[in-house]
């Protein structure tokens, strides 16, 4: 899991503040899948922005997090979280003490997602759940990000008129490795998780996704941000 966010910790929050409707579309999705989630560990919690909003506006209290970036972790701690500074590969996920292990927006920054998901499975109690939330590689955002990553910049003729007014910082784009929905489903199933459920948001073209806040809908066929919930049965 990348530690490259240290240098750009403040840019992360700034991007979300400039894309507030995108932020709240994503928060609505996270809040939806965290209903009745019990005690939650947020892996890759970043600055704790989502957790702060969910606590203050949705009544969902997630206090424990893991984050590799010390800069991000410091911001999250100021927002009331208990954060362990470690990569997902290095960190311990508790020994049955969490009912839900959440990976919100970080799977594409985890190099060995297979081993991390296997560790989550081993750490959860029977009936516990894992939640993977991320941009699918095949989505509009995913294809746009991969093109920008290949070109090394948003400032290229091939991207002219394609990306939103305030695109995701290119520094973060370069660090990511997006996976398809199929890839993540197979990773979950290989680890032993069952009863997969899917929710999605950001269902319009990326150019227009910040024009309105969306409520999540079931499935993964058209969303640029997809949540996969799976259970240890």
Secondary structure as GFF3:
##gff-version 3
##sequence-region A 1 233
A	DSSP	three_ten_helix	6	8	.	.	.	ID=ss1
A	DSSP	alpha_helix	9	18	.	.	.	ID=ss2
A	DSSP	alpha_helix	20	33	.	.	.	ID=ss3
A	DSSP	beta_strand	40	43	.	.	.	ID=ss4
A	DSSP	alpha_helix	49	53	.	.	.	ID=ss5
A	DSSP	pi_helix	54	58	.	.	.	ID=ss6
A	DSSP	beta_strand	64	67	.	.	.	ID=ss7
A	DSSP	alpha_helix	70	78	.	.	.	ID=ss8
A	DSSP	beta_strand	82	85	.	.	.	ID=ss9
A	DSSP	beta_strand	100	104	.	.	.	ID=ss10
A	DSSP	three_ten_helix	107	109	.	.	.	ID=ss11
A	DSSP	alpha_helix	113	123	.	.	.	ID=ss12
A	DSSP	beta_strand	129	134	.	.	.	ID=ss13
A	DSSP	alpha_helix	140	151	.	.	.	ID=ss14
A	DSSP	three_ten_helix	157	159	.	.	.	ID=ss15
A	DSSP	alpha_helix	170	175	.	.	.	ID=ss16
A	DSSP	alpha_helix	181	191	.	.	.	ID=ss17
A	DSSP	beta_strand	194	201	.	.	.	ID=ss18
A	DSSP	three_ten_helix	206	208	.	.	.	ID=ss19
A	DSSP	beta_strand	217	218	.	.	.	ID=ss20
A	DSSP	beta_strand	225	231	.	.	.	ID=ss21
###
